[in-house]
Amino acid sequence: MSGTIPPEVGAILRRIPSVDEVLAGEAIQRLLARQPRWAVLEAVREVLAGCRERALAGEPRPESAQALLDPQVIQASIERATSRKAGPSLRPVINASGVVLHTNLGRAPLASSALAALVAAARGYSNLEFDLAAGIRGSRQAHVERQLCALTGAEAALVVNNNAAAVFLAVNTLASGREVIISRGELVEIGDSFRIPDVMTSAGGRLREVGTTNRTHLADYERAIGPETGLILKVHRSNFQLLGFTAEVDAARLAALAKPRNLPIMEDLGSGALVDLSAYGLRREPLAADAIRAGVDVVTFSGDKLLGGPQAGILVGRRELLARLRRNPLARTVRIDKLCLAALEATLRLAREPDRARQEIPVLRMLSLSAAAVGARAEALAAGLRAAAPGVRCVVEEGTSEVGGGALPLQALPTRVLSLAPGREGAGALEARLRTGEPPVLVRVQDQRVLLDLRTVAPEDDATLLAAVAAVLTAARTGDGA
Ligand SMILES: *Cc1c(COP(=O)(O)O)cnc(C)c1O
């Protein structure tokens, strides 16, 4: 601290109890009996440090210093901080935002059969890398390869930690030190400043950009091919759309260009649908099977976007190329973990039965819900809120859900949302109280209203959601009255 502390601040500082004094108190002893010691200690230190900071900042005027130093206020702060610390940091939230593949909220919730497979694999030992019939070492890839080949028509498959790793491994194996030809219209940023061209160059590929932002022609690719070429890469624009005066070369024509020249061609599909979403009334995303049929040698996509499985990067394509990828020492650094593998296998089994997939894979179920079905649940929530928190002003109205996760960016999903009028505190304050409640509820704020979209809430969570929102709304009124 520079300068001298004013005497009135010094007086307050001296009255802040020491950690030992607080710990000796009876209330803290009761807290220690039910909460871990480390959490209580951290909470005490944090709360007392907070008191000192506020005193030094000159915050408590003499008349409010009493409140700052009130043992009951301090105790309550310590109890709240202890509960926060003792509980898990990573915990479930209710996603009422209507964004189905919400990257910040963990993307795809898993199907029940995927959860069961994950728990079974986690609980004990498994035949992860053991061939039970032959009694010899096996490959973890064997558990999913057959399903992926059946779903996509590919000769072989390989799964890794995530799709960025899949692209990295493929570029590193097939084009390290060589040129990777890519259209300027496909140099995409995935999110969080993570860019495909950066992945390619850090994997050792040399970027050879062709065409322009809006138009790339076959002749552009043809002219770029030379002795330095290692790979032709096509990146699906899964998170944005190019409209207007545009041209791109489809995978089939690129494959026809690459084949006679013995060049591998790879397509990063990003969101990676295995099931045709046009059956749900959505825009048709290119399927991995389409790319394989077009002659693409290596196709990559995510496990936790439109497939609706766990985080994973999936590669399907030619046997000989994928065998080279497997032999790359980097393959070990991006190996898929056994829990994800178990959940992925179960999800792929569901994907082989499109009707069951639509019922049981949460992402597909949410995407296929009608506005009327979402609206009926919103009406039930509204009725519950009116009963639990009389005076609450809420209505059900038209709205739009989002696919999210960088998939189908312009696809509007008509929905019905519960719209809450926030009252005097304002929409931002209500949103924050819902977000910091228990369980946290994440909503959308629009035109000074708080919107809840039940498309992304599991039906079995509807009662929990009602209780959480009602608790926040009734707490608000108590606060207003005080
Ligand atoms: C999302 C995405 C990725 C990255 O996939 P992760 O599984 O998140 O690593 C790569 N390429 C494209 C085109 C994507 O949309």
The ligand as a Gaussian input file, in Angstrom:
#p B3LYP/6-31G(d) Opt

LIG

0 1
 C      -16.534000     -27.551000     -35.359000
 C      -15.609000     -27.670000     -36.506000
 C      -14.313000     -28.176000     -36.325000
 C      -13.762000     -28.526000     -34.970000
 O      -14.381000     -29.621000     -34.427000
 P      -14.134000     -29.968000     -32.862000
 O      -14.777000     -31.302000     -32.735000
 O      -14.781000     -28.880000     -32.095000
 O      -12.670000     -30.009000     -32.652000
 C      -13.500000     -28.297000     -37.425000
 N      -13.935000     -27.948000     -38.659000
 C      -15.179000     -27.451000     -38.872000
 C      -15.596000     -27.076000     -40.265000
 C      -16.061000     -27.303000     -37.802000
 O      -17.291000     -26.821000     -38.013000

